[in-house]
Amino acid sequence: MISTYHRPRTLDEALTLLTQPNTFPLGGGTLLSRATTDSVAVVDLQALGLDSIAAKGNDLEIGATCTLQVLLESEHCPAALKTALKLEAPLNIRNTATVAGTIVAADGRSTFVTMLLAMDGKITAISEQLSVSSGQSSVISAGEYLLTRPKGLITQITVPLNAKFAFEYVSKTPADKPIVCAALTQWNSGRARLTLGGYGKTPMLAMDGTEAEGIQEAARNAYHEAGDEWASAEYRMEMASVLARRALEALK
Ligand SMILES: Cc1cc2nc3c(=O)[nH]c(=O)nc-3n(C[C@H](O)[C@H](O)[C@H](O)COP(=O)(O)OP(=O)(O)OC[C@H]3O[C@@H](n4cnc5c(N)ncnc54)[C@H](O)[C@@H]3O)c2cc1C
């Protein structure tokens, strides 16, 4: 339950508020505003101007409070990322949920974060101990972020545009979250980065190589323990291999 609500006008003000105990950043609030017995204070980020999307050189810079739907509708959003965003949540949720809130709340079934990880996306965050005026924000890869889940305020997500992207999935119905999904990025250098989603606490990096050789085997191996109530590990291994092949074919 949200017991205290702040709406700061500046990043410095937000960071100061976030140093208070039991106080959390509020993105779209679709998760934070759910009924719970815990009482929390929230710092609403909507007045901070962190909702822009801009293509800069070879990168797409996405503000932390940009909604999933605004990103999906952006002319700069690659088609594979659009597919992943559509599967992340229904339209009403996409209209409210922010990219940063979705990353923080993500588990292994997050299609958006599976694609973000394949794109080797970068996350800019400011530690709540620091003042924004000191300029001490840090940029870490989405992979490192998911491993360490550091505290702090996310301000921006950056993804490359100078590569080819694919997203393939299997699910019970077309609108369901996938049981297995595979996201692939291939750069001009030949570097191929494959991630898998649909299982566990976080999407998984299956391969990051100088070329796509062995991609199906890498996909199969990555999911050798990926069994749960939705599907057996054997099924996911088989599907991961098939989806990796389809993703590679989609890039041609
Ligand atoms: C009816 C309903 C259906 C849903 N369906 C789905 C679904 O199908 N799939 C799914 O995955 N989820 C679903 N959700 C959960 C939720 O919508 C998603 O996790 C959502 O993407 C969270 O984004 P948000 O911006 O609303 O986050 P919030 O609720 O605002 O915050 C979520 C977490 O992120 C933190 N946070 C927010 N912004 C920042 C920031 N800039 N820096 C650091 N931390 C931050 C918050 O403190 C909080 O811990 C659903 C929720 C509802 C209410």
The ligand as an ORCA input file, in Angstrom:
! r2SCAN-3c Opt
* xyz 0 1
  C      -3.371     -5.822    -14.281
  C      -1.876     -6.025    -14.383
  C      -1.389     -6.889    -15.326
  C      -0.013     -7.090    -15.445
  N       0.404     -7.920    -16.407
  C       1.709     -8.144    -16.522
  C       2.187     -8.998    -17.532
  O       1.428     -9.529    -18.335
  N       3.509     -9.224    -17.588
  C       4.371     -8.628    -16.702
  O       5.580     -8.887    -16.783
  N       3.965     -7.810    -15.768
  C       2.666     -7.558    -15.638
  N       2.258     -6.730    -14.671
  C       3.275     -6.174    -13.757
  C       3.771     -4.784    -14.142
  O       2.833     -4.181    -15.008
  C       5.114     -4.780    -14.873
  O       6.115     -5.349    -14.109
  C       5.456     -3.318    -15.251
  O       6.161     -3.395    -16.446
  C       6.143     -2.494    -14.220
  O       6.414     -1.178    -14.752
  P       5.974      0.150    -13.992
  O       6.619      1.301    -14.695
  O       4.502      0.198    -13.831
  O       6.726     -0.089    -12.601
  P       6.341      0.401    -11.132
  O       5.178     -0.374    -10.625
  O       6.273      1.874    -11.077
  O       7.674     -0.083    -10.393
  C       8.095     -1.434    -10.439
  C       9.447     -1.519     -9.705
  O      10.434     -0.783    -10.430
  C      11.018      0.239     -9.616
  N      11.303      1.374    -10.497
  C      10.434      2.029    -11.296
  N      11.088      2.966    -12.010
  C      12.391      2.924    -11.638
  C      13.562      3.662    -12.005
  N      13.539      4.628    -12.931
  N      14.732      3.319    -11.411
  C      14.794      2.336    -10.499
  N      13.716      1.616    -10.103
  C      12.536      1.905    -10.665
  C       9.983      0.507     -8.550
  O      10.539      1.102     -7.398
  C       9.415     -0.872     -8.313
  O      10.285     -1.614     -7.485
  C       0.896     -6.447    -14.562
  C       0.395     -5.557    -13.628
  C      -0.965     -5.340    -13.536
  C      -1.492     -4.350    -12.532
*
